[in-house]
């Protein structure tokens, strides 16, 4: 007989590797087969507003914040909504009823037609548009050039020039408006749209905004362009200017609003009704012995509508540009 084979010993057990991902390993399996977070992990947030420290706001404080926001919204948007409602009310509807009614009972666009019949509102609007568009162009070009020179170029008196722009913002317009008028009269630009444009063609605040925006750009990019042989103009046009589009949008909005809403300076420098801007022309809707609030409201809406359209088109660049051109401490 042959001898029985020797007993075989089983191999030692090997540690099995876990193939689960870290996110899966930290979860436990529920009876229904779904993965649930481990006991040490906090539950997801419910979307409730939190403070800067990450703590949830108390209900009373949250209600107070929303109440303040609603009050500010009512103070800022409420007058415009009331003017819009008044402009749409018919001639037989009482606009001074108590309590006041925001929604017109018989909405009509006849008030806007009456405004055009009373004054040449579209001619005045065209004059304002010419001045505003030219003001946007001159401020964007002039402020960008001056801001880049103050931020990037090295020349004697650069700090003094920046200080002059800061001091210019401290001088009220009413203090120099007579000197501006005599200057326009001496050079023969009074009673012209060019005379309306010239004093505000480059604003000191816009120059400082562009200066701070250019200061925020890294120097290494321009140094690399300088090594490659780019001159100052090429560095300005191809590198610096495309990086501050948001601040340019801010300058454009401020320049357009300043020229479109200006009333005192055009009133002083213009005397020919054909050159009147919209703000001066709307003043003729206020009669000496009679005053129709519906016409005044319709004219106000006509004057405000271009500003709303422009801000709606440039709002995303506006909020980005506020951060680019913020004053650094």
C-alpha positions in Angstrom: 0.0 0.0 0.0 1.1 3.5 -0.8 1.5 6.0 2.1 -1.2 8.7 2.4 -0.3 12.1 1.1 0.9 14.6 3.7 -1.8 17.1 4.9 -1.7 20.4 3.2 -1.8 23.6 5.3 -4.0 26.4 4.1 -2.3 29.6 3.0 -2.3 32.5 5.5 -5.1 34.9 5.1 -4.2 38.1 3.2 -5.6 41.5 4.1 -8.1 42.5 1.4 -7.9 46.0 0.1 -10.9 48.3 0.2 -11.8 49.6 -3.2 -14.3 52.0 -1.9 -13.7 55.7 -2.5 -13.0 57.9 0.5 -16.5 59.5 0.2 -18.1 56.0 0.1 -16.0 54.7 3.0 -17.2 57.5 5.3 -20.8 56.5 4.6 -22.9 53.7 6.0 -25.3 51.6 4.1 -29.0 51.9 5.0 -31.4 48.9 5.0 -32.9 50.2 1.8 -29.5 50.1 0.1 -28.8 53.8 0.0 -25.7 55.4 1.3 -26.1 57.7 4.3 -23.6 60.1 5.8 -21.6 58.9 8.7 -22.5 60.0 12.2 -19.5 62.3 12.4 -20.5 64.3 9.3 -22.8 67.3 9.7 -26.0 67.5 7.7 -26.2 69.7 4.7 -27.2 73.3 5.1 -30.8 74.3 4.7 -30.0 77.4 2.6 -30.8 79.8 5.4 -28.7 83.1 5.3 -25.7 83.1 7.5 -23.4 85.8 9.0 -19.8 86.4 8.0 -18.7 83.9 10.7 -20.8 81.1 9.2 -23.5 81.1 12.0 -27.1 81.1 11.1 -28.9 84.4 11.7 -31.7 84.6 14.2 -35.2 84.9 12.9 -35.7 88.4 14.4 -32.5 89.7 12.9 -33.3 88.2 9.5 -36.7 89.8 9.5 -35.2 93.1 10.4 -32.7 92.9 7.5 -35.4 92.2 5.0 -37.6 95.0 6.4 -34.7 97.5 6.0 -34.1 96.2 2.4 -37.8 96.6 1.5 -37.8 100.1 3.0 -34.8 101.1 0.9 -36.4 99.6 -2.2 -39.6 101.5 -1.6 -37.7 104.8 -1.2 -35.6 104.3 -4.3 -38.0 102.6 -6.7 -41.2 103.9 -5.4 -41.0 107.5 -6.8 -40.3 106.1 -10.3 -43.2 103.7 -10.1 -45.5 106.5 -9.0 -44.3 108.7 -12.0 -44.9 105.8 -14.3 -48.3 105.2 -12.9 -49.2 108.9 -13.2 -48.0 109.0 -16.8 -50.4 106.2 -17.7 -53.5 107.7 -16.1 -56.3 109.1 -18.2 -57.4 112.8 -18.1 -60.6 112.0 -16.2 -58.8 110.0 -13.4 -58.0 111.7 -10.2 -54.3 111.4 -9.5 -54.6 113.0 -6.0 -57.2 110.5 -4.7 -57.0 109.4 -1.0 -55.8 106.7 -0.5 -53.6 106.9 -3.6 -54.0 104.3 -6.3 -50.8 102.9 -7.9 -52.5 101.1 -10.8 -54.3 103.3 -13.3 -58.0 102.5 -13.8 -57.9 103.5 -17.5 -54.3 103.1 -18.7 -53.4 105.2 -21.8 -50.4 106.3 -23.7 -52.0 109.6 -24.7 -49.9 111.6 -22.2 -46.7 110.7 -24.1 -48.3 112.0 -27.4 -49.3 115.2 -25.7 -45.8 115.7 -24.5 -44.6 115.5 -28.1 -47.3 118.0 -29.1 -46.4 120.4 -26.4 -42.6 120.6 -26.9 -40.3 119.1 -29.5 -39.2 116.4 -27.0 -37.5 114.2 -29.6 -35.3 117.0 -30.8 -34.3 117.8 -27.2 -33.6 114.1 -26.7 -31.5 114.0 -29.8 -29.4 116.9 -28.5 -29.0 115.2 -25.1 -28.0 112.0 -26.9 -25.3 113.7 -28.9 -23.8 115.4 -25.8 -24.0 112.1 -23.8 -22.4 109.9 -26.5 -19.6 112.4 -27.1 -19.1 112.7 -23.3 -18.8 108.9 -23.0 -16.2 108.8 -25.8 -14.1 111.6 -24.5 -14.2 110.3 -20.9 -13.4 106.7 -21.8 -10.4 107.7 -24.1 -9.1 110.6 -21.9 -9.5 108.9 -18.6 -7.9 105.7 -19.8 -4.9 107.5 -21.2 -4.4 109.7 -18.2 -5.0 106.8 -15.7 -2.5 104.6 -17.5 0.1 107.4 -17.5 -0.4 108.0 -13.8 -0.3 104.3 -12.9 2.4 102.8 -15.2 4.6 105.5 -16.7 7.5 107.0 -14.8 7.9 110.8 -15.1 8.7 113.7 -12.9 5.7 115.1 -11.2 3.5 112.0 -11.4 2.5 112.1 -7.8 1.7 115.9 -8.0 -0.5 115.2 -11.0 -2.4 112.6 -9.1 -2.8 115.0 -6.2 -4.2 117.6 -8.6 -6.9 115.3 -9.8 -7.8 114.5 -6.2 -8.1 118.1 -5.3 -10.2 118.8 -8.4 -12.8 116.5 -7.0 -13.1 118.7 -3.9 -14.0 121.9 -5.8 -17.8 122.2 -6.2 -19.0 122.9 -9.7 -21.0 126.0 -8.6 -17.7 127.6 -7.5 -16.2 127.6 -11.0 -19.3 127.7 -13.2 -19.1 131.5 -13.9 -15.4 131.1 -14.9 -16.4 128.3 -17.2 -19.1 130.4 -18.8 -16.8 133.3 -19.4 -14.2 131.0 -20.9 -16.8 129.5 -23.3 -18.0 133.0 -24.3 -14.4 134.2 -25.0 -13.7 131.3 -27.3 -17.1 131.6 -29.0 -18.6 128.3 -27.8 -21.5 129.6 -25.8 -24.9 128.6 -27.1 -23.4 125.5 -28.7 -23.5 121.8 -27.9 -19.7 121.7 -27.9 -19.7 124.3 -25.1 -22.0 122.0 -23.1 -19.6 119.1 -23.7 -16.2 120.7 -23.2 -16.1 121.3 -19.4 -17.0 117.7 -18.6 -15.2 115.9 -21.4 -12.7 114.3 -18.9 -13.8 113.8 -15.3 -11.3 113.7 -12.4 -13.1 110.9 -10.7 -13.0 108.8 -13.9 -9.2 109.3 -14.2 -8.7 108.1 -10.7 -10.9 105.1 -11.3 -8.8 104.1 -14.3 -5.6 104.8 -12.4 -6.6 102.4 -9.6 -7.7 99.8 -12.1 -4.3 99.9 -13.9 -2.5 99.7 -10.6 -4.2 96.4 -9.8 -2.7 94.7 -12.9 0.4 92.6 -12.4 3.7 94.2 -13.6 5.1 90.9 -14.8 2.9 90.8 -17.9 4.0 94.2 -19.0 7.6 93.5 -18.2 7.5 90.4 -20.4 6.0 92.5 -23.2 8.7 95.1 -22.7 11.4 92.4 -23.1 9.7 91.3 -26.3 10.1 94.8 -27.7 6.6 96.3 -27.1 6.5 100.0 -26.6 4.2 101.9 -24.1 1.4 102.3 -26.7 1.4 98.6 -27.5 1.4 97.6 -23.9 -1.5 100.0 -23.2 -3.7 98.9 -26.2 -2.9 95.1 -26.2 -2.4 94.3 -22.5 -3.6 96.9 -20.1 -6.8 98.2 -21.7 -8.4 94.7 -22.4 -7.9 93.9 -18.7 -10.0 96.8 -17.4 -13.1 96.5 -19.4 -15.2 96.5 -16.3 -13.9 99.9 -15.1 -14.4 101.3 -18.6 -18.0 100.3 -18.4 -18.3 102.1 -15.0 -16.7 105.2 -16.6 -19.1 105.0 -19.5 -22.2 104.8 -17.3 -21.1 107.7 -15.1 -20.2 109.8 -18.1 -23.6 109.1 -19.8 -25.6 109.8 -16.6 -23.7 113.0 -15.9 -24.3 114.4 -19.4 -27.8 113.2 -19.7 -29.0 114.5 -16.3 -27.1 117.8 -16.3 -29.4 120.8 -16.0 -27.6 123.8 -14.5 -24.7 124.0 -17.0 -26.8 123.7 -20.2 -29.3 126.2 -18.7 -26.5 128.8 -18.4 -24.6 128.2 -21.6 -27.5 127.7 -24.0 -30.0 130.3 -25.1 -31.3 129.0 -28.5 -34.3 126.7 -28.1 -33.0 124.6 -31.0 -30.0 123.6 -28.9 -31.8 122.8 -25.7 -31.2 119.5 -24.1 -33.9 117.3 -22.7 -33.6 118.4 -19.1 -34.1 122.0 -20.1 -36.9 121.3 -22.6 -38.9 119.4 -20.0 -38.9 122.5 -17.9 -41.4 124.0 -20.3 -44.0 121.4 -19.2 -44.4 123.4 -16.0 -46.8 126.2 -16.9 -47.0 129.5 -15.1 -50.7 129.4 -14.4 -51.5 125.7 -15.2 -49.6 122.5 -14.5 -50.5 119.0 -15.7 -48.8 116.4 -13.6 -49.5 113.7 -16.2 -47.4 115.5 -18.8 -44.6 116.1 -16.3 -44.7 112.4 -15.3 -44.6 111.3 -19.0 -41.7 113.6 -19.7 -39.8 112.2 -16.7 -40.3 108.6 -17.8 -39.0 109.6 -21.3 -35.9 111.1 -19.7 -35.2 108.2 -17.4 -35.8 105.3 -19.8 -32.4 105.6 -21.7 -30.5 105.4 -18.4 -32.4 102.2 -17.4 -31.7 100.6 -20.8 -28.0 101.5 -20.6 -27.5 100.2 -17.1 -29.4 97.0 -17.9 -27.0 96.4 -20.8 -23.8 97.1 -18.9 -24.7 96.0 -15.4 -22.5 92.9 -15.3 -19.5 95.0 -16.4 -20.5 97.7 -13.9 -20.3 95.5 -10.8 -17.1 93.9 -12.0 -15.6 97.3 -12.7 -16.4 98.7 -9.3 -14.0 96.1 -7.8 -11.3 96.8 -10.4 -11.3 100.6 -9.8 -11.8 100.5 -6.1 -9.7 102.9 -4.1 -7.0 100.9 -2.3 -6.0 101.8 1.2 
